[in-house]
């Protein structure tokens, strides 16, 4: 337990440029507080102390604004940045080295019992306000853009944006390292406009050629009509 909590604090220092030292993160980061509460509540839940586990979860929700169900399964080195408004449902499963921002919901779409919350792979980044709903599977090394609503399975090494979420990039090599540089979420609408603009010169050329062909056919028809002999009937 202490090892997991120590790892959770260290990953904050690694990924958050504003984090200065161990004690500052431990005392002043609500995402860390919510995760510590979840770690204890999860152990109690497994030992059938479910009321006490839910009480801790409720208290941490009131204290931090982050709600993590004690039955959820969360891996190592999990980082919630800022954290306010984060909701992680009962049957959610989260892999290792996952990084999420405030306002993220890992929620369900069904009121029936059973698996109804998403499964998040390892090394996933989920942007602020994103909603991942239902028993969907998010592949490893995936990035989900802010405000996206993901309702379907997403393959690994993908970038997802939009409402509903669309995969706009997929197939990055396993050697990809997303920690360097800025996060890039391409705009599919802008890309579609770029493709249209690239296609316009060719389309204009084809239209000019068609016009020239039509003009040539009209001239030929006019000449043919003039050359025909006029026959006078008695």
Buried (B, 14 or more C-beta within 10 A) or exposed (E): EEEBBEBBBBBBBEBBEEBEEEEBBBEEBBBBBBBBBBBBBBEBBEEEBBEBBBBBBEEBBEEBBBBBBBBBEBBBBBBBBBBBBBBBBBBBBBBBBBBBBBBBBBBBEEEEEEBBBBBBBBBBBBBBBBBBBBBBBBBBBBBBBBBBBBBEBBBBBBBBBBEEBBBBBBEBEEEEEBEEEEEEBEEBEEEEEEEEEEEEEEEEEEEEEEEEEEEEEEEEEEEEEEEEEEEEEE
